[in-house]
């Protein structure tokens, strides 16, 4: 049950901060905006559940940084 709440919250965030943020004229425009949103969400947007840090700080081995 706890996981469902997290998924529901993420879906709400997608709706509020990406899908309905503004009207898109093409699907390509919407897809490009999703790419930008996901980068901001994962790398720059602070999350209270992570102590104010973005999700990327919890990734142990990000793509392209194999050590």
N, C-alpha and C positions, 0 to 999 in steps of 0.2 A: 504493500500500500504506500509506503513512503516514496518509492521510486515513481509511482504514478503521479504523485504530487509534483515531483521535480520535472517530469516530462510535461505535465500540464502547464507548469509555470514557464518552461522554455517555449512551449507553443504560444502562450500568451505574449511572451516577449517578442517572438517572431512576428506576431500579428501587429503589435503596437509599434515596434521599432523598425520593421522592414516591410511587411506585406501591405499595410495600410498607412504607412508613413506619408505617402503621397501617391497620386495616380501615376501609373506607368502606361506608356503608349504602346509598348511591344513586350513580348515575352523575353526577348533578348535584353532589353533594358532592365526588366525585373531580375533576370538571372545575374546580370552584372552587379546590380545593387545587392543581391544576396551574398556574392563573393566579398564585397566590401564590408557588409554587415558582419559576416562570420569572422573576418579578420579582426574587426573592432571588438566584437564580443569575446573572442578567445584571447586576444593579446593586449587589449587596452581597457576594457570595461571592468571595473572593480566589482567583486561579488562579496556580499557580506558573509556568505557561508565559507568563504576562503580567507577570511580575515582582511578583506579589502583588496585582495590580489586578484589578477585575472587568471582564468583557468590554465593558461599555458605554463604558469609557475608550478603546476602539479604534474606536468608531463615529465617523466624521467628521461626519455630519449626522443626529443622532437625530430621529425624527419630532417635528414640532411646533417644531423649532428651526432653521428655515430662515434662513440668513444669507447 
